[in-house]
Amino acid sequence: MTIELSESFKAYDVRGIVGETITADTVRATGAAFVDALELAGSTVLVGGDMRPSSPEFMTAFAEGATARGADVVKIGLISTDELYFACGVMNAAGVTFTASHNPAAYNGMKMSKAGAVPVSSETGLYDIRDRAQDYLANGIPAVEAVGTVTERDVLKDYAEFLRGLVDLSGIRPLKVVVDAGNGMGGKTTPAVLGDTVLPGLPLEIVPLYFELDGTFPNHPANPLEPENLVDLQKAVVEHGADIGLAFDGDADRCFVIDDNGDPVTPSAIAALVAEREIARAQADGEQEPVVIYNLITSKAVPELVEARGGRPVKTRVGHSFIKAVMASEGGVFGGEHSAHYYFRDFFNADTGMLAAMHVLAALGEQDQPLSQLMDSYSPYVASGEINSEIEDKAAAVDRVRAAYADQDVIVEDSDGTTFTSASEGWWFNLRPSNTEPFLRLNVEAADQASMEGVRDHVLGLIRA
């Protein structure tokens, strides 16, 4: 039975169930298709993977497919996703990493990048790779006269040195930092970047949680976006009297922050803090009106702060391929998403949770306030977080909301869902239908808790009617 690759090839990456929708055979065909679609015969292709049990087999299979079509593969071993972006950037080579990010243990997948860390998505070649791979799966991989070679290279030390060159933590006050790696790749990158395993130590006392690399995730799912997966970190921060807690997802490209009281800091507040630092640095280099990218469900505190600091905020759709494209076209110095993806011009316009964490550590360690006080000014509004409602007729639900606000002083914008804004009352909300599930996603932000809850409950009542 031939596996239909459309089941695992998504808009931005590949994710499937190991042995069912992603196998060594599909990966081998994809490796060959990757080389052909991106015209990489005779060029270097980087191949890495996370700690999932199937990753080593898949790395080997991809290398077989890629070399069969004439590419020279450099295996870069166990890596975080942002290590792939780093390697693709500094080596100016295309590459792939095997990961299913925060998905459960039964899954694996591929995140692909062109040379220079340019993303491969459905709009930039991913579906062409899928279609070629489907053909090779059915008819075999065509032979070439000169097959490629396979070599190995460890990029961890270079990655750690590169990040330390962007944010200097050597002079900050001593901080106690609890890090929950969730048995994901943060268990390898944190000791290298923030600890002393490959570089000299920093004024940081790292308290490790679940640093053992284990793709079966024995302690909790490696998805810090879900509040229940932050509970262990929150408790540990309080118990250890720590200054800050950091939580990474499975492939360690996202980072969530816990303050000294054990409370989560919203990703929008982190985006605002990092934006402020990156604007100041760009201005110090003589840049006029540095651009910061944010998506449409990020707190309005972010564009307000950017403008107040002399930058120019640019709004984009949700999704990393959109952010990266706008980062490149606008020359953005930084980009932030509500989902805790943070993008940096100095990191090839790619996202890296570790670099965002370093900015927060620097901001905290360069002054004397606890993190909970430091972040107050970056969180002036109250947000609902994303609320999913399972609804079959999503368009009808949105129409009910439109009708309810039709005679009010509310601005309605249709871009990546529908956004309703009341300038007079200081709130906004966005309704965004899922493309793959029967979910309508609601995000609300208001000036205070009572206002947010009032808008949230009213809108949920309308869409779930």
Secondary structure, DSSP 4 states (H G I P E B T S, - for coil): ----GGGTB-SSSEEEEBTTTB-HHHHHHHHHHHHHHTT-TTSEEEEEE-SSTTHHHHHHHHHHHHHHTTPEEEEEEE--HHHHHHHHHHTT-EEEEE--TTS-TTEEEEEEEEGGGEE--TTTTHHHHHHHHHHHHHH-PPP-SS---EEE---HHHHHHHHHHHS--TTSPPEEEEEE-TTSTHHHHHHHHTSSSSS---SEEEEEES-S--TT-SSS-S-TTSGGGGHHHHHHHHHTT-SEEEEE-TTS--EEEE-TTSPEEPHHHHHHHHHHHHHHHHHHTT-SS-EEEEETTS-THHHHHHHHTT-EEEEE-SSHHHHHHHHHHHT-SEEE-TTS-EEEGGGTTEE-HHHHHHHHHHHHHTSSS-HHHHTGGG--SEE---EEEE-S-HHHHHHHHHHHHTTSS-EEEESSSEEEEETTTTEEEEEEE-SSSSEEEEEEEESSHHHHHHHHHHHHHHHT-
